[in-house]
Structures are given as C-alpha cells and as structure tokens.
Amino acid sequence: MKDWEVAEAAEAGMRPAADLLAELGVEKGEWDAYGTYLAKVDATKVLRRLGEKKRAKYIDVTAITPTALGEGKTTTTLGLVEGLGRLGKRVIGCVRQPSGGPTFNIKGSAAGGGLAQVIPLTSLSLGLTGDIDAITNANNLAMVALNSRMQHERNHDDAWLAERGLKRLDIDPERIQFRWAMDFCAQGLRNIEIGRGGKLDGFNCSSGFYITVASEVMAILAMSADLADLRSRLSKIVVAYSKSGAPVTTKDLEVDGAMCALLVNAIKPTLMQSIEGQPVFVHAGPFANIAIGQNSVVADRLACALGDYVVTESGFASDMGYEKFWNIKCRCSGLKPDAVVLVATVRALKAHGGAPKVKAGLPLDPAYTTENLELLEKGCDNLLAHIDIIRRSGVQPVVCLNAFYTDTPAERALVKSFAERAGAAFAVSDHWLKGGEGALELAEAVVKACSEPNSFEYLCDLAEPISARIEKQVKEVYGGDGVDYEPAALEKLRRFEADPETARLPVCMAKTQYSLSHDPALLGRPKGWRLPVKDILIYSGAGLLVPVAGEIKLMPGTSASPAYRKIDVDVETGRVRGLF
C-alpha cells in the first residue's frame, strides 16, 4: 500500500480530539474544535492553569546529512512516539506543519510514512487549520503597506501626509529588506519588478518572493512565547531603511496590529494524532536550511506540561536543524533535551561513501539495493561527524538506523559498530513497516538515554562578537577552516557588531542541507574548505541574524517531476488521492 492508502485506512479508527484532550487534562474553554479530529489548543490558558513546574522528558530528533529523498526523520519521530506509547508512556509528539512547497514538489508531505504517520493526512498536507495561509497574509499585508506608503510619499507633499496623520518615512527603494511570500516552490518569482504602470499603480521597484516558511513571520511564530510576545515581535520587523539609513519597521507603517490580528489563531498549536492514537501537536514550519525549521516554542512548552515524554523534531541534519534547536530554540524556550536521536540510513551513508547520486523521481542505482560494505564504511565518516556535533552540545546521541528492507545484516552491523565505537547508543527501527512495535528497540534506548545525566551547554555566549560566533560554528559544527565575507556582508557585519542590541542576537545560518559545507557536492565529512558568506539578514522581530552562505535560495524551485502530477481527487467521494 502507498502511504496515502495506509493513512486513509487508519483514519477510519481515529480518536476524537475531545477524547485525546480529556486524557491530557486540557479543559473545556482551553481549546477550539476544527471538526471532530482536529483542535486548536490555547497554550497560554493551559500553562497559566498548570504552571510549568512539571516537565516531561524532552527528546529531539535530528539526522545525518540527507539525500534528496530525505532519510525519514519525521517518520522516525512518529515511530518513536508510537514505540513509547507501546511501552505505556504518556507521550506527545511535536512536528512541523508541512509546507505546500515540498508537498507539491519532490519530497511530498511531512506526515511521516508507512505505519508511522500523522493523520488525517489530507488535512495535514493541504492547509490544516490555516496557519501558513495566515502567515502568508500577514507577511504580504506588510508588503502592501510598504509599497502603498512609498507610492503616497512619492505622489504627495508633507502637508497632504500630515492631514492623514502620516509622517514621511523617506524609504530608500534600494534598501527594501522584506519580500512577498508564497508557499509554493516558484523560482520564477524570486526576482520581480512591481508597480509598473502609472502613478496610481504602486511604487515601481525591484522586489521578489520567498517561500512562506522562510519568512520572518514564520520564525516569529516559532519563537514567540504567547500572543503578547508575538504582537511585540511583529512590531520590530525591519522592512526597509530610509535614505538616511534609519530602519523602517512594521510599527512605523502602522501595520503590525493588523498583522497580529491575522495570526490570533495561528499562535495556537493544532492537535492531531499518530496512526496509533498518540496526541501530536503540529505547529510552525520546515526548512532549517533557510529558516529556523523547528516546531514552535509554544507547542513544546505545552507538550512538556501535559506529557511525560515529548518527542520534537528539528529540520534537516544536525548541522542545521539540531544546531538551531540547541543554540536558538532552547535559549528561547528554556527547555533542554534529555535525549537526542540521530537518524541514519544505509542509503544516505552509501551516498556519502561515493555511490552514484540519488535523484528524486529516478530509480536507485543498484549500489543502494545490494550489499556494499566498502561504500558504507566510507560514508560512515558523515555519521561520525554528526555524532560529534551532538556530543559538542553535551548530549550523547542515540543513533537510529531507519530500516529499509534492502539493508543486509552485515550493513546494519557495520553501522552499529561505528556508532558504538563513537560512544553513541544504537537501535534499528522498523517503524515504517511495523509502527510502534517496530520502534520498541529505539523507544527502550531513548528511555534509557533520558535517565542518564548530560552536560548540555550552548556553543557560544551571546556576548562574544558575531564574527567569532560564526567562526566557531563553522569550525566546531561544520568542520570548516574559517569564513570569508563578501564586501556587502562584511559591511553589514561591522554595522551589526557596532550596535550593542543587534550584536547579541543568535545566528541562524542559511546554507545547503546536502553537505556539512556550503557546497552540496562536498559529501561525507569534507575538509579544507571555508564558508563564503554572501549576505547577512537581520530578523529583528524574530531576534535572529541570518548569514546567507553559498548559493542558497530563500525561494526553492519546482522540479521537472513534481508530486502534484500524481495528486487528484475521487470526484464521487471527494477523497484526495496520491499524497505522500
């Protein structure tokens, strides 16, 4: 059966959201129903009533450097939730809402797979309760306000503006920082020109789009503690600079309140469930290569107050998703992990060992489906690099080999030997095929890891200079030799380091997910390279500095063989087919 068929069969046995919430101890008035099986939970009300004295065992799931097909991180997250459920643990999962970009492109939905999925699949994949749409609208409302203001300031004098309660902002069209948002992979919209026509057709200038989940508004949703914090952060977004160099914010445009109005429901996590009936909070978005890529602080804190074990997920590999979990999200939430799961596959390790490139939509080379210990052994350098990254944070990882039916006993034994020699725990998990039953070995290893002390600590003190923190991240996390700044990035770096408030913002790197370096062609554990930083963006509302390394794009492109070609509707029943 295909994933969507497995999900459709499981949906017949779904538990009503009201039953799940009652078991968790969430009271009436603290949640809103979205049909029978979905609910929005007001975390502020729950946490105000319960306080945050009780804290669950907190587990993050990350991965080795993936292939273009992904290595099953979300599937493993859901499998672990189901496995802990089979052990009788009161467990809650926390995953990110799928973006329309991957759903209709190469990777498909972020629901998991096989018998380790979030359901209902169609709701999850096609908009859910509207959070990403609300973020898109809030982002674009700021752009509407910016372009409108520029048009009116061009067309009218100061007296006309003053009559309408407006002060001239004198926005520099060459220093616009914000872009439009769309939640599809639309490479044709990366760079555009707007306002063509007459004086009533807006302000003519260069502009562009990024994918919604890369918007600062999404980062703000992921980082905010509650609605009040969200409102405050939205007002600090720098959309442009004036001709004198002063920042122009959403507060200056008087659009911050309306943006928040669009996000009142989006700040509330959505309750869903695993195929085996465990509660799962879905909130915030993916793309840790170009964004924060984490489930929200709100969802994790809520889950930690309600459950005994909480399994959360970080985007892409440990150099991207876990590093941001470790040094950004944990600072913001005040939570620290009790265990970290590092997902690996024989397929990805062979790719890092020199097997032919994995290409989405095309058959795998036989090297991936037949035993090849030489390739696998070479590729384990990548596994060891990610083990070292997690150990650098003070936590000993649990390596989870996400089982494929083509893996041989000798290949599994080889990966185990590398992991254990590096000091990591190891488990094979067959959750895709067997659900929670197939994840029992992993669940038991995680329970054991949670009972052991760790020495979790941040990579850097925020009092260190920005340049020193970026350098440390490159050398101690990615394994590079240093950093090279292009002139525009260096100018921004000097300006940001001169501002005491900006100088203490955490660093949220934007780089490729397909290598520990900036270059997707450098597989394994590359040595002798330096990170080229082309630009440094400031997300004042989210409280982040975003160095942009290499050729990374904030708007991905759609492939020649996208998933939307296989998605359709049964017009007799209205059921969606072909999602994966």
N, C-alpha and C positions, 0 to 999 in steps of 0.2 A: 504494500500500500504506500502511496505517496503521503507526505507529511500532512497535506490538507485533508486527505481522506481519513488519516488517523485522528486528526483533530475533530473532524466532523462526527466521527463515530463516538468519540469521547464526550462530545458536547451533549449527547443525549442523557448523560449521567451527571451533569453539572449540579453543584450545590448552590442554592440561592445565596446571594450576597448577604442577605439578612441573617442567615444561619451562621455563616462564617464570622460576621461581625459580632454576633452574640457570643460565640465561643471565645473571641478575642477580648471580650469585655468592653466593646465600643457601644455606647448607649444611644438611644434614640435622641435626635437633635444634634448628634455629632457626625451624621453622615446623610447624604442625599442619594436616593436610588436613581440609577440610569437603567431602567428596565429591571429585569429580575436578577441578572447575574453580574451587573457592574454597579459600583457605588463610588462616589467621591467622599473622602473622609476629611473632616476638618481637624487637622493635626493640632492646631492651636488649642481648640476646645479640649481635645483628649489629653494633651500634655499639661494643660492648666489643671485639669482634674486629677490626673495621676501623678504629676510631677515627673522628674527624671531620675529618681533615686535608684530604681531598679534598672539594670542594664543587661541585655542579652549578651550571649557570646556572639561576637561580631566577626564575620568571615568575608573576605574579599576574594573574588575570582578574577584572575588575570590569565595571561597566556604567553607562549613563546612568540617569536615573530611569525606572522601567519603567511599563508599563500593567498592567492586571490579568491580562493573558495572559503576562507575562514576555517578555523580549527575547532569550532563547536564550543565556544566559551559560554554563550547563553544556554546552549543545550546542557552543558555541564552544570551551570548554575541551577537550572531546573532539575536536573538529575540529582544533584546534591540535596536540594530541598526535598525531593521525593524520598531519597535514601534516609535522610534524617527523620522524615515522617515515619518511615518503616521502622526506625529504631524507637519510636514512641516519643520523639522530641517535639516540643511545641515550637515549630519552625515557621518563619516568614521569609519569603523571597522578595528581593527588591531589584527590579530590572528597568531598563530604559525603554521609553516608547519608541517603536520603530519609526524611522524617517521614510517619507514617501520616495526619497531618492533611491536608496538601496532596494526598497520593496518592489519598485517597478524597473529596477536596473539589473545588476548582476547578482548581488548577494541575497536578495529576497528579504522577507520579513525577519524581524529579530525575535521570533516567538520560541526559539529552540527548535527541536526536531524529534521525529520518531515518537517515542513514549515519554519524552521529557520536553513538554511544551506548556506555554501559557495558553489558556483558552478563555473565551471564544476567539479563534484565530482571525476570523474576518473582522470583528470589531477592533481587535488589537492592531491589525495591519492597515485598516482603512479609516484612520482618523480618530478612533477611540472616542473619548469624551470631548475632543476639540482642543486640547492643549496646544498642539503645534499650530493649528489654524489661528488660535488666539495670539500666539507669539508672532506669527507671520503678520497678522493685522496690526499688532502693537508696533512692531518694527516699521511697517510701511506707513503707519499713521505719522510716525516721527519724520519719515522722508517727505510725506505730503506737507507737513508743517514747515519743514526746512525749505522746500522748493517754493512753496507759496510765499513764505516770508521774503525770500530772495527776489521773487517777482515783484512784490508790492514795494519793497525798498528801492528797486530799480525804477519803478514807474511813478513813484510819488515822493514828495518832499517831506521834511521833518514835521511840518505843521499838520499835514494830512495824517501822518502816522500818529502824532500826539493826540489828535481828535479821537482816535480809536484806541487810545491807551497803550500805544506801542512806542518803544524806544528803538532807534536804529541800531542794528547789530553789526552792520557793515561786514557781512560774511564774505570771506575770500573764496571765490569759486574754485580756486586751485588747491584749496586745503579742506575739502569736504572729506570727512572721515567715515561717514556712515554710508551704507548701501541699501538697496532694496532686497527683500527676501522672498524666496520661493522654495517650497520643499520638494523640488524635483532636481535631478541632475541635468542642468540646462546650460551647457557650455557656451551656447550662442548668446547668453545674456551676461556673461562675465564682464564685458566691457561694452557699454552702450552710450548713446548721446540722447539726452532728453530735452524737452522744451523747444523743439523745433517748431517754427510757425511764426505767429505774430506775438505782440506784447501781452496778449491775454492767454497765451498757451504755456505759461510757466516760464521758468528761467532756463535758458539754453546753456547746458554744461555737460561735461562728461560724467558718467555715472556707471552703475553696474549692479549686479546681483551676487549675493552669496546664498548658499543653501541655508534654509531657516535654522537648522540645528547648529550652524556656525555663527549665528547672530549673537551679539552681546546680550540680547534679551533672553535667549535660551540659557546662557551662562548665568545670568542673574536669577532666573527661575531655579536653576540647580543649586545656587549658593545661598539663596535667601532663607532666613530662619522662620519667617512668617509674613503675613500680608503687610504689616507695618515696615518690615525690613525691605520687602520687595518695593514698596512705594518709595522709600528713601533712596534705594539704589537706582531706580529708574530715573530719578531726577538728576543723577550725576552723569548720565551718559553724555559724552562729548561727541557731538555730531559733526562739528566743523570748527574752524578757527577764524577769527576776524582778521581783517587786513593789518591790524596792529599786533596780531599774534595771541590775542586773548581767546580762551576756549569758549565755544558756544555750546550750551547744554540743552537737553530737552526741557529743563526748567526755564531757561531763557526763552524758549519757544512756547512756553506755557502749554505743553502737550503731555507732560509727564503724568498728570492726573488722569487724563483720558486714556493713556496707555495702560495705567494700572486698572482702570475700570474694565478694560478688555481682558484682564488677567485675574479677576477676582476668583473665578472657579478654577483656573489653571494652577493656582498655588496649592490646590488640594490634590493629594495623590489619588490615583484610581485603583480601587481594589478589584483584582481578578483572581484567578486560581490556576494551579497546575492541573495537569490531566488527572492526578491522583488526589485532588481536592485540597491541597495546602493553599493558604492565602498568599497572594503575591501582590505587592504594591508596584504599580507601573507609573513612572514619573520621570520628567526631563528627557534628554535625548542622547544619541550616539555621537560618533566621530571624534574620538580622542586624538586623532591626528591633527585636526583643525579646530577643536573645541575642547571644552572641559571633559565631555564624554563620560559623565557619571550619572547614575541615579541621584536624585536630589538629597540634599541635607535633610529636608523636611521628612521625606519618606523614610530615610534610615533612622532618624531620631524617633519617629513614630513607631516604626517596627521594633526598635530596641526597647521601647517602653511597654510593648504589648507581648512580645515573644520571649522565648528562652534562647533560641538560636536565630540569627539573622544572616542570610546569605545575600550579599550585594555584588554587583558586577561593575567592572571597570572596562572601558573601551580598549580594543586592540591589545597590544602586547605590554609587558611590564615596563618597558622603557617609556611608553606613552601613557596608557591608562592607569597602571599602578603608580607610576611616578606622580601623576596628578592627584590620585587618591591619597597617597602618602603625604605629599607636601602642600597640597591645596585644600582638598576636601576635608581631611582630618583636622587641619588647623581651624577650618570654618565651623565644623560640627562639634568639635571637642571629643569625638569618638576615636578610639584606637583599636586596631584589629587584634583579635585573639588568634587568628589563623589566616593564612593566605594560600589559596590554591592556584597552582601554576599548571595550566592546561597545555598538553603537548600531544602531537600526533606523529605517528611514524611517517605519514605523508609529508608533513612540513619539515621534519628533520632530514628526510632524504633530499628534499629540495635544497636545504642548506648545505647538504653534502655534495651537491653538484649534479643532481638529477635534472633532466630537461624541465624547462619552465612549466609550471602549472598554469593553464589558460582556461578561464571560465568559459563554459559552453562547448569545450572540446574534450574528447576522450583523454584520459590519463595515459601517459607513457607506461609501458609495461614495467619500468623500473619501480613504479609505485605499487604495483599489484603483485609483484613476485618478490621473494626474499632477496635482499641485497644488504648484507651486514656492513660492507665496506662504505657504501654511501651513508648509511645510517650512523656509523661511528663518526665519520667526518662531520655530519650535521649536528651531532650532539654538542659541539662547541657552542652552538646557539643556545641550547638548553642550559649549559653551564653558565653562560653569560646572564641569563635571566634569573637563575638561582642566585647568582652573586648580587644582582640588583636588589632582589627581595631581602637577602641577608644584610645588605648595606643599610636597610631600614631597621634592622634589629629583630627581624622575624625569620624563623626557619620555615621555608615553604613546604607544602605538601604537593608533590608533583603528581598530577593526574594524567595518565595516558588514556586519552579518549579513544576507546577501542573501535577499530574498523575490522570488518570480517576478513580483510586481506592481510592483516597483521599475522605474522607467524610467531610461535612460542619463542624462538631464538631472538627475534627482533624485540619482542616485549622484554625478554630477559636482559638484553643489551641496554635498553633504555633504563631499566631498573638499576642496573649496575652503575651506570653513570650518575644517576640521581643520588643513590645511596652513598657512593664514594664522595659526593659533594656535600654530604651531611643532611640531605633532604629526606623527608618521608616519601613513600611512593605507593601509589594504588592504581590498578587498572579499573576502569569503569566502563560498563556496558549499558549505560542508561538509555542510549538511543534505542536499543533493541528491547531492553527489559525494564525500563523505567526505574522505579525506586529499588526494586530487587537487584537490578544490575549495578546499582550505585552503593550497595551496602559496604563494600570494602573501602570505598572512598569516604563514606559517611563515618565509618568507625575510625579511620585515620584522622579525619578532621576533628572528631570529638576528642581524641587523644591529644592532638595538637593544641586544642583550646584549653586543655587542662595544664599545659606546660607554660612556665613563665617566658616572657620575651622582653627584649630591651628596646622596644620601638622608640625611634627618635627621628626628627626631621633631618633632611640632608643639610639644610643651611639655616642660619639665623637670619631673619629678615633685616637685621641691622647691617649685614655685610653688603658691600656695594653690588649693584645689579650685575655688573660685568663679572665680578668674582663668583656670583651665584650661577650665572650662565656657564662660566668656565668649569666650575665644579660639576655641574650637571653633565656637561659634555664628557669630561674626563672620567668621572666616577660612576655615571649611569650608562652612558652610551659607549664608553671605551675609546673616544677620540683623543686627538692630541691637543686640541685647542679650538679657538673660534676666530673667524675672520669676518669683519663687518664691512659691508658696502658703505660708501660715504653717507648715504641718506640714513641708514640705520645707525651709523656711528654718531651722526649729528643728534638724532633722537635720543640715543643712549646718554650722551653728555647732558642733554637738556633734562631728561628724566632723573638722572643721578643728582642734578643740582636742586631738584625740588624735594624737600625732606619727606613730604607725604607720599609722593609718587615713588620715591626711592625705596620704600618699604613694601611695595606691592609684590606678591608672589609672581613667579614666572610660569607661564602656561605655553609651552613650546608648540609651534605648528611645524610639523615635519612629516616625512613619509612614514607610513606604518609598516612598510615592507622591508625595512632594514633598520638595524641599530643606528646606522648613519643617516645622512640626508639623501643618500643615493640608493634608490630601490634595487639597483643592480649589484650592490655590495651585500651579499648574503653571508650566512654563518656568523662569525664574530670578527668583523673587519678591523684591521689595524692600520696605523699610519695615515689617518685621514683627519681633516679639520672641518668643522662645521661652518658653512658660509651663511651668514645672516643677512638677508636682503632688506628686511624692514623690521620695525618693532611697533606694534599696535598697542594703544592704551585703551583698556576697557575700564573706565573709571567707576562705572556703576557696579560691575562685577568685582572690581578690585583686583584686576589682573594686568600684567604686562605680557604681550604675546609676540615673542620673536618669531619671524617667519623665515624658515630655513630651506634652502634649495628651491626646487621648482614646485612646491606645494601650492595647490589652488583651493581657495575657500568655496568655490563652486565646482563640484566634480562634474565629469562628463558622462553621458549615456553611451553605453557600448553598442556594437553592431548587432548583438544578440541579447536584447534586454528581456527581463522577466515579463513585462507587460504583454509580450506576444503570446504568452501561454495563459493569461488570466481572462476569464469570461464569466458569464452568468447563465445559470439554468433558468430560462425565462418562464418555465412552468412553476418552479418553486421559489425563484428569487435567490437561490443559494449561489454564492460565489465559488468558482472552481479555479484551481491552478495556482493558488498562493503557496509559497514555500518559504 
